[in-house]
Amino acid sequence: MVMMGETWGQLGSVIASAMFVWAMFQNYFPHQLRGRIERFGHKLLSLVYPYIQITFNEYPGDGFERCKAYIAIKRYLAANSSARAKRLKADLVKDSESLVLSMDDHEEINDEYEGAKLWWASSKNIPTSQSISFYPREDDKRYYTLTFHKKDRDVVTKAYLRHVLDEGKAIAVRSRQRKLFTNNKSESWYGYKRSMWTHVVFDHPATFETWALDPKRKQDIINDLLTFSKAKNYYAKVGKAWKRGYLLYGPPGTGKSTMIAAMANLLEYDVYDLELTAVKDNTELRKLLIDTTSKSIIVIEDIDCSLDLTGQRKSKNEKDEKKEVKDAEDVKKAKEASESKTSQVTLSGLLNFIDGLWSACGGERIIVFTTNYVEKLDPALIRRGRMDKHIELSYCCFEAFKVLARNYLDLESDPLFTTISKLLEETKMTPADVAENLMPKSAEEGPQTCLENLIKALEAAKEEARMKAVEEEKLLKAEKEEKLQAEKKEKEKEQSAEGANGKQTLVNDVKENGVNA
């Protein structure tokens, strides 16, 4: 027992001495000399330590994009670690129906591949410098470390790592949850753990089958989308980035947002809802693009309202035609107005975003713009090559009504359909308004009641449109009469002035004749 105590005492002394020497080395050795000593120590260690280590960082270097190898390894280990690791992390998935278990930080598991034994370790570096700022500069830097015997180098580097990456991708396909993203303000982009986008699970129920549109137009859109999704080699052949732009325009309530959801469900793509007013400048816009994934739809809704992008070229032309402002007060006001803008994204920056060099980062992307007023948009923004397909979504037609009747009332036909068809030809009503009238408001309301409600709404809209037309006609007639009265008064005034001038000329002639006599 005494000898055991002495052994522990000697061991403690050795550890204390080692810690003292290490502290002296860290504090007083020059960095250049310290680096050489460390390299020499690693060489000596490699002579007696037969294992090799490979590190996979979550964010390599100063890159904006998360390492794809790290993501694939994380999925692979999550699928294989639940039965081996002693410490696990649990994450909730869709609708809280199940849990996904993965390795906790600083945990290690072993793996085996073609006779080679391997060890995976999950680690993170906690920053030594402490920040008292509300937005700290640094965050935990996570990484995986793979350790294996040097005799298995060829097996690991040539076969095992490829096996891990392929398995990780396959797991992602099998368990993929489509997501709806929205961009954060740049204040949330700090540190190593970037959060440019916030997401929720995308489970919108809209499909092309339930979308109210003429079947022929609908099929044309479906064929276009499916052709794009399978055209990777074709786009590479013609030298174009694998992306496609869709411009959806029409009155409010005509199904633009519903179509985007149907597109995502058809192709099984993620959706990125880009809020331009939260983007500070063009550089941030590019960073957001880089942080999106393939198989995604990037949406800018109501682009004519998002930023003042429509009049930039016009104002520039007007500025060229006018003289430069020399007044110092006007210059100051212009500068203050520019600084007060929350976003400095320009038309040029947006054009480069959808069609410039940066748009080729990644592939299989669809960019969608929606607007209620297509005439307000700059032609350069919506030309072919940027917005490749223009789709007008207008008021409800009879074919779209039949889709809605089938969706809401389970009706394929009814005697009232003839009346509704005639009214839809005479009246402008959006699919959203038609759907609202077809929706039962109580348990007592059946299909017939809903159809009658729609007929009443259509007749009311028709009467309202007629009264509005009468009012507009009266207004135009009043303006025309007012214009005629003004022209009549102007003509009488001119005639009066001409009469006065004639009288004055006659008086002058009489005076002149009298003087001559």
C-alpha positions, 0 to 999 in steps of 0.5 A: 500500500505504501509503495502504491502511494509512493508510485502515485506521488512520483507520477504526480510529480512527473505530471506536474513537471511536464505541465511546468515544462509545457507552460514554459515552452508555450510562454517563452519559446519564440514562435519560429523555434516552437514551430520547428520543435513541434515539427521535429517532435511529430517526425520522431513520433511518427517513427514509433506511432503507426497511425494516420489521422485525417481531419474533416472540418465543417467549414474549410478555410474561409469558405462560405460553403459548408464542406460537403464531405463533412455533411456526408460523413455526419449522415454516415456516422448518424446511421452507424453510431446509434448502436456503438456510441455511448453518448448520443445527440437526439434531433427531432424530425418531421412532425415530431414522429421520430428521433434521429440519433447521432454522435455527441461532441468528443465521442469516438466510435470504431468502424471496419472496412475490408479488414481495416479497423478505423476510428471516428472522433467528433470534436470541436474547438472552443475559441480561447478569446472571449468576446463581450459583444452582443454578436461574438466573432467566433463560434465552435469549430466542429470537425471529424477525425479519422484514425487508421493504421498506416498499412491500410492507407491505400484501402482507406484513401482509395475505397473507404472514403469513397464508400463513406461519401456515397453512403452519406449521399444515399442516406440523404436521398432516402431521408431527405426532408424538403425545406422552406428557407428564408434569409436572415439579416447579416447580423446573424451571419457571425462566427463559424456557425453561419446562419444565413438562412432559417428553415422549416419543414416544407409540407405545403399540400398544393399539387398540379392536380389541385391547382386551378388552371386550364389543363392544357396550360398546366400540362405544358408547364409540367412538361417544361419542369420535368424536361429541365430536371432531366437536362443536366447533360444537355445544359452542359453540352450547350454551355449553360448553367443548369438553371431556369427562370420563371416569371409569374404575373397577374392580378392578386389571388390568381394562384402564383404562390400556389404554383410555386408550391406545386412546382416544389412538390412535383420536382421535390425541390427545396424552396428559398424565399428571398426577402430582398429588403433584408439584404444589405448589398450586392455582396450579401446577395452573392453570399446568399446564393452560394449558401443555397443548395442544388435541387432548389427553387429561389423565389422573389415574390412581388419583385416590383414591391421588394426594392426600387429596381424598376426605375433605376435605368430611367432615372439614370437617363433623366440624370444624363439629360439634366444638368448636374446639381450644383447646390450643396443643399440638394447634394446633402439631401440626396446623400441622406436619402441614400444612407437611409435606404435599408438595402443597397441592392442594385439592378445590376447586382440582381442581374448578376445574381440570376444570370452572371458568373455567380449564378453557375455556383451549384446546379439544378436551380429554378429562379421564380419572380412574381409580380402583379404589374409586369409592365413596371419591371425593367425589360433587362430583368425579365428577358429570355435567358433570365426569366426563360418562361413567362406565365400569365395567371389571370382570372378564373375561367370555366376549366379552372372552375371545374378543377375547384368544384372537384376539389371543394365539392367533389362535383364533376358536373351539375346543371348549374355549371352552365349558368356559372360558365356564362357568368365567368365569361362576363365577369372577372373573378380570381380563382381565390374568390371562386374557391372562397365561395365554393367552400362550405361555411357550415355543416348544413351547406351542401354542394348546391348551396355553395354553387348558388352562393357562387352564382350570387357572388358572380352576379353581384360582381357583374352588377358592381362592374356594370355600375363602375362602368356607368360611373366611369362613363359619367365621369368621362362625359363630365370631363368631356363637357368640362373640356368643351366648356373650357374650349368654348370660353377660350374661343369666346375670349379670343373672339372678344380680343379680336373685336377689341383689336378691330375697334382700336384699329378703326379709331386709329384710322379715323384719327389718322384721316382727320389729321391728314385732312 
